[in-house]
Amino acid sequence: MRSTFTRAALVLAGAALLSACGTIQRHKELTAENRTRLKEVRIQLVVPQETFIFSATGAGVAAVGGLIPALIDASIQKSRQESMRGDMEAMADKLIDVDFRAEAQLGLDEAAPQLPMRVVSAKVDAAMPTKKAGDAMVAATKGQPAYLRLLLQYSMDPRTLWLTTRTHASLWQEGAAEPTFAGSAVYQGRLEASPMPASASQWTPQVMEALRREMRQSIRQTVKMVALDLTGQAAAKDALKKPYPFMSPGQAGPLQVQAVALAEDATRVLVRDTGGVMFSLQK
């Protein structure tokens, strides 16, 4: 299915958000009492495709501090953004025919059984509900299933093929206006492609399929992180704290996230930083 937005709109959104890293909202742990009450849930995953961010690794000159290095760094970054314009347009052309919401729905359907409660419904929407609609959904939780809203933002570096998603989760129960739980989950993974394309204009059907697979995995991993948080497993005190690399848009290289390791397998590690943010990072 061809997406309804135009290439120009996608390029404009990407250019405006090129250096954005997103704001992680604060964490609110689910109390033991509310965890006991959490038997059923309705899930709404909001994926606004039009806000796709074209990310680019910055030069990092400003890391040494001071106004002059910062100005130099800004100048270099502007130059790099200009040099990426062709990649942005080529990437937009490729993304026009990718229905990310359909991929997100597939990932959500696969991941829902991971949650520690019965999922009554799980659907993907293109936009946040209006205040009136949102208030009605919250009010409907009185004596009914809880309402879990996941707001997802994603970014892509067209040259390195790193996909990053940032999701904020909010849970409402028993008709209360304030969420009983709030959390943030960050996923990062690199598309597997051989050979690696030199630019987005060289993306093959295999690269596009890898992007779809990575998007589905990001949803599965995000739901897994939220499940760990909801069940209290993310608050483990006996795990080892150590730094993990995180490729953040606008930075010269990997940031070192000081985090508690929660789970890992052969390819990925799940960690939680000191502020309660969950990360699923590629090894």
Protein Blocks (a to p, Z undefined) as FASTA:
>chain_A
ZZfbdfklmmmmmmmmmmpgbjadddddddfklmmmmmbccddddddfklcccddddehl
mmngpjklmmmmmmmmmmmmmmmmmmmmmmmmmmmmpcfklmmmmmmmmmmmmpccdcfb
dcddfbdcdfklmmmmmmmmgopacdddddddddddfklopacddddddddeehiabdfb
dcddddddddddddddfbfklpcfklmmmmmmmmmmmmmmmmmmmmmmmnopmmpfkbcc
dddddddehiabdcddddddfbdcfkbccdddfkopacdddZZ
